[in-house]
Amino acid sequence: MSPATKTPAPAATSDRQREAAAYEMAARQREISVSEFFTKNRHLLGFDNPKKALLTAVKEAVDNSLDATEEAGVAADIAVSLKPVPGCEDRFVMAVQDNGPGIVAKQMPSVFGRLLYGSKFHRLRQARGQQGIGISAAALYGLLTTGKPVRVWSRISRRQPCHYLELRIDTQKNRPEVLKHETLDDWEAAHGTKIEIVLEGRYQKGRQSVDDYLKQCAIANPHMRLSYDPPEGEKVLFDRATSALPVAAKEIRPHPYGVELGMLLDMMRASKSRRISAFLQAEFSRVSKRVAEQICQHAALDPGRSLKLVAAAELERLHRALGKVKVMAPPTDCLSPIGRDLILQGLKKEVQAACYVATTRSPAVYRGNPFLVEVGIAYGGDELPAEEPVRLYRFANRVPLLYQQSACAVFKAATTTDWRKYHLNQPRGALPLGPLVLFVHVASAWVPFTSESKEAIAHYPEIIKEIRLALQECGREVAQHIARRKRADVEAKKRSYIDSFIPHIGDALKDILRLKQQEREQVIRTLRAVLEKSRKA
Amino acid sequence: MATRSKKTGKKKARAGGLAERRDQETVARIREVARDVHRKVTRGQKPELKTPLRSLANVRYDRKLGYFEIGRQRSVRTLSVNTVKTFAQTLKMMALSKEMIETDDFATKRDAYYVTKNWGEARFDEQAESDAVMDDIEALFSLHGLTREQLRFYPDEHGGAVAGELVVIDRDGTSGAEIEIDCTRFGSGAYSIPSSVEHLRFRTKARFILAIETGGMFQRLAAHGFWRKTESILVSMSGVPTRATRRFIRRLSDDVRIPVYAFVDCDPYGIANIYRTLKVGSGNAAHVNRFFCVPRASFLGVTPQDIIDYDLPTHPLKEVDVKRARDALKNDPFFAGHKEWQEAMELLLKLGRRAEQQAFAKYGLDNVMTEYLPAKLKDPRAFLP
């Protein structure tokens, strides 16, 4: 039944009425500020509840500090402090200080007081942050829940004073509002940044806690030293396992395979090149003159055509052609793996186990973006529970992912790997059981997260396949270890078998044959020798 | 049972030198096996224990012998790291047996299981494990002509009931003095066969033993003094006879050289299970059948032909009955060895009906005593083998 037959057609409105409505709507149409959007949708950024908000705030600040120190070539030295506000159980003062390069005074308000403001979005390079939302979102959250402004200290060198700012965010305009700006000649550090946010939160230990996050962070960043002053209990120091800094990841140009139409248009507008061929060669990686010509040929465009004159229909053809021409895989120096040895050191430092294995895969590509997978496994020992599902530590660009495990490509890869081959029990479609910690790191210039809160990696088949291959590689090594240990157990059991049962044979023969004690001892000695000999044979 | 108490150390005077001689022989056999083990050990060789291979493939039926016999195949358990535990347990169990003979005591499977609890590491965690070791020892010593009862491991199950012209010569459990038990003097009750019958002796003038399937029929015949009229001994089997009942009937019939007539239901269970087990033993325990089989047994009834001749009330054969009958015809060496039985089973299958011992009550409660049994007993040579 068609609805048309039932509902009468709406009464025709007069031209005048329609015009009035359009004007009325126009009066309401205005830019929606990102900050405003955030206040309504804070769950998208990881501030859904007080417990998670506390974690997210710490995480954003620490991620920024790690990115900054790495970029400046400084061995990260970070201090995290989390203290409840006296008298308010659900309020905390979070302070994070780093020894990074510091932020120029002019930029400080925008960096901390404006959403979508940052240095990383426009560059294709492996980094923890991407969009420039995180820390200002944390500041905004603090402001919204406690009304307290953000306090920031930053100093770029001993020769310059430290700048101290108190900031608010004007959510209407997405602009910072500086409440106070002072210069301090005398600050504790020569360079670095400190941020302090008062926010509503709930502190809890265990999984998905700040403590858990920092511990995992220490595993994936063995070059970092971090002191942590928790809300309760002793101060914790995560010391560095290496003094070597991670190899700085290079910035790369986009690869033709991963570019979207809108991005192509942006690149064309921003390019200084005048002709299509030159543009392709200059702005994309792995595009030579020959490849550029092939692309143009596919798009039925003259390579010498002026960029400015490319029409909309031609643009679409060009975009389609980008995906059709055979192009070399993107360069992989934009990736900075942790490395097998450092994964091992990181794991040994934070997880008590009997055996550690790790592997770093060669880079691979999904949708034109280079990525690589690293896996580490800590197995056995007395501290890891023997019968529970294994702990899965997920990392994207060295950042621990604590939420949405089951939505993540890493989880998918781990549950679709056949662990029974490696002597582990595994319920169907679940993580294996056993005394195991799985460490999985996905590094990429652009990690495809399932949401802005960066909690799970999207299910790209290429990524899942690489993770699974790395898991299998480590699984085989662990299986060897398990098999060795089983053999040793059997050996020990056999030995104790001989020792515990031979005397009984001696006793029984003594009883039946009325042997003397001395003869009994002789029987036991001879039998033990005979059995030991046969066992070795 | 309660009258028995454990004697420590001192040997008792025994009723009859026969039982004592037997015990001495048993101990000698145990020592023999242990000495073989000890000899190998002192030579620096791995000791071994030989038992008959207990599988149906190692069983045959010899019509002349009259029972299922274990074949010549042996399984040899050589001491190794993997067998050291069972090996130790087997020897310990043998030592326990010897001790029990010397103190004139006995143990049921359950008793023995609890005795092992003070063996430290060699103890058993489940009775099934100690039972298995006991079965091994039984099989091992069956090669030396000994039964489990002679090793003083008694079954938990009690024997059947006996009434009739029989004097059983036993001994008192505590004093060891000889006592005579007159099976005619139990009134409305009956003599109960003990777990171990090896030491019993018999005195009787009876002409035959009537082995009866059900307790009900036994009671009827005993209460009406059927044994007096026919000069017989009545034994109740209550289904498939226990080891003690089988051994009792065997020893009795051998000692006084009288035939055994089986009176059971006419169905595949009564024929292929109860009667077959009584006469030739079971395939599972072939290594001990020669002690427990009753070669002097023959089948009085109820036969399939009786169903027709006496027009007995019947019930249809159930699916399991048919299956059991066909299985017996196809696989059971006993039926393969007797043409008469094949014909009888075929007839039973053709009739598709079964009849119970009590079916004669159709013609009156005492019909079975006054008509059926006397008529049958006139010509024992016509009984099925």
Boltz contact constraints between the chains, C-beta under 6 A:
constraints:
  - contact:
      token1: [A, 494]
      token2: [B, 81]
      max_distance: 6.0
  - contact:
      token1: [A, 497]
      token2: [B, 84]
      max_distance: 6.0
  - contact:
      token1: [A, 500]
      token2: [B, 121]
      max_distance: 6.0
  - contact:
      token1: [A, 501]
      token2: [B, 84]
      max_distance: 6.0
  - contact:
      token1: [A, 501]
      token2: [B, 85]
      max_distance: 6.0
  - contact:
      token1: [A, 501]
      token2: [B, 88]
      max_distance: 6.0
  - contact:
      token1: [A, 504]
      token2: [B, 88]
      max_distance: 6.0
  - contact:
      token1: [A, 504]
      token2: [B, 92]
      max_distance: 6.0
  - contact:
      token1: [A, 504]
      token2: [B, 122]
      max_distance: 6.0
  - contact:
      token1: [A, 505]
      token2: [B, 88]
      max_distance: 6.0
  - contact:
      token1: [A, 505]
      token2: [B, 91]
      max_distance: 6.0
  - contact:
      token1: [A, 508]
      token2: [B, 91]
      max_distance: 6.0
  - contact:
      token1: [A, 508]
      token2: [B, 92]
      max_distance: 6.0
  - contact:
      token1: [A, 508]
      token2: [B, 95]
      max_distance: 6.0
  - contact:
      token1: [A, 509]
      token2: [B, 34]
      max_distance: 6.0
  - contact:
      token1: [A, 509]
      token2: [B, 38]
      max_distance: 6.0
  - contact:
      token1: [A, 511]
      token2: [B, 95]
      max_distance: 6.0
  - contact:
      token1: [A, 512]
      token2: [B, 31]
      max_distance: 6.0
  - contact:
      token1: [A, 512]
      token2: [B, 34]
      max_distance: 6.0
  - contact:
      token1: [A, 512]
      token2: [B, 95]
      max_distance: 6.0
  - contact:
      token1: [A, 512]
      token2: [B, 98]
      max_distance: 6.0
  - contact:
      token1: [A, 513]
      token2: [B, 34]
      max_distance: 6.0
  - contact:
      token1: [A, 513]
      token2: [B, 38]
      max_distance: 6.0
  - contact:
      token1: [A, 523]
      token2: [B, 41]
      max_distance: 6.0
  - contact:
      token1: [A, 526]
      token2: [B, 41]
      max_distance: 6.0
  - contact:
      token1: [A, 526]
      token2: [B, 44]
      max_distance: 6.0
  - contact:
      token1: [A, 527]
      token2: [B, 41]
      max_distance: 6.0
  - contact:
      token1: [A, 530]
      token2: [B, 46]
      max_distance: 6.0
  - contact:
      token1: [A, 531]
      token2: [B, 81]
      max_distance: 6.0
  - contact:
      token1: [A, 535]
      token2: [B, 81]
      max_distance: 6.0
